[in-house]
Amino acid sequence: MSTIPITPELVVGQYETGKLNLGGTLGHLTPEQSALLKKLWQKLLRSFEKSTQDLMQAIQPEDTAQTIFKRSMRPRADDPDRSSTPQPEPVASGIGGWFGFGVSKSSSDLQKKPAKQELLVGQVAPKSSLPPPFAKVGCAQRTIRDAFWGAVLCDHPDVLLLRFLRARKWDVDAALGMLLTCLRWRLDEEIDWVVWVGESELNCKLVQRGIGAIHKTDRLGQPVLYIPVRLNDPQAQPPDHMLDYTVYLMEVSRLFLHTPVEKVCLVFDTTDMALANMDWTFFKTFLHYLEHYYPECLGLVLIYNASWVFYSLWKIVRPLLDPVVASKVQFVTSAEELHKFIAPANLPTGLNGGMDPFKFEYVLPKQDENKAMYETEKREAAMRARNIACEAFESATCEWDDTGRQGAADALIAASRDLDKYVRARTMYHRAGIVDDTCNVKWK
């Protein structure tokens, strides 16, 4: 089917009218688009009972092997074989996780400190703040159904599928292939573990620098992720720590996306940036993840106060970008230009014309903030409720009754939000009171 190409004019035009372009999103589908969504669901449901081992046959995007090291093949601070300390029994995560039990990936030895420059948050935070050990489920024990519902998290399932359909220009088979590839990547990178352990496994100094802070929204209501490039030091941490942080940022950003707002606004602040601040591997991997594993999550990229260094790099980078991503990049220098996209009241004072006194300061996890994750009976009850809600949505989807599907989706989202506090370590945004235990967002 024909689609309207994404152009810089179309992206900027949304801010001129103050209205999101909602074409092809949930609740804004043409009859033809609805039929293609139904077809994708039919194909996906037929694969649900297959083992996730089948996902190992999914074709991975080019250059993945060169730029990304699988988390499942890397040592972790919480791996039992890295400590002689006896490990406590694991609990089921409820994510990947949400449909079974498996091999322990304990976080109990996080207090054992490695080299100073590699200290993790969990090694300096109160021990009582750590989540319980994680139970990993092997591929042979899981189905594609398990992997899919683990990836959905608290989203409306249609929102996830529509992202892949739009990214593949409504080619159903291509969208399904892309989705299955994403599910394989989430298994390789153990995203269920990332959500479970939260900040405890992140490089502490890296987190404290504030490279990637979400603060309020742009004029379209999209959450804004600020990346002050001058604070990036590629030599300050191992490359895999930066990759871990990147994945965590993307998963946390999903907490701020609620229909109809399905995308984020990125602000790359290049003020005082030097060539040494540019991490080519990180930048390339960041874009790779966005394009292949978090499609249709990017609304706008603002390059603020670009220096000659960045302009020189941009000439190299731009040809490598997906045309849709490139169309969303805007260079801004003055306060007037910046205010077209972000209201002064929402803009930190550190940026030109900003009136919000916000200044990033990382607060360590607090004692007992993850105590709900230790409440096994409540977690298992919440898991059962979500499983029932998943099954109800599948049944309604097989019948393709709009009213029934909407009711089932509402029940599923509610069940997923009720489960969240039992399977996700609290974040800095929970500690700040911005995100509550049922994933509601309220900026102060």
Secondary structure, 3 states (H helix, E strand, C coil): CCCCCCCHHHHHHHHHHCCCCCCCCCCCCCHHHHHHHHHHHHHHHHCCCCEHHHHHHCCCCCCHHHHCCCHHHCCCCCCHHHCCCCCCCCEECCCCCCCCCCEEECCCCCCCCCCHHHCEHHHCCCHHHCCCCEEECCHHHCEHHHHHHHHHCCCCHHHHHHHHHHHCCCCHHHHHHHHHHHHHHHHHCCHHHHHHHHHHHCEHHHHHHCCCEEEEECCCCCEEEEEEHHHCCCCCCCHHHHHHHHHHHHHHHHHHCCCCCCCEEEEEECCCCCHHHCCHHHHHHHHHHHHHCCCCCEEEEEEECCCHHHHHHHHHHHHHCCHHHHCCEEEECCHHHHHCCCCHHHCECCCCCCCECCCCCCCCCCCCCCHHHHCHHHHHHHHHHHHHHHHHHHHHHHHCCHHHHHHHHHHHHHHHHHHHHHHCCCCHHHHCCCECCCCCECCC
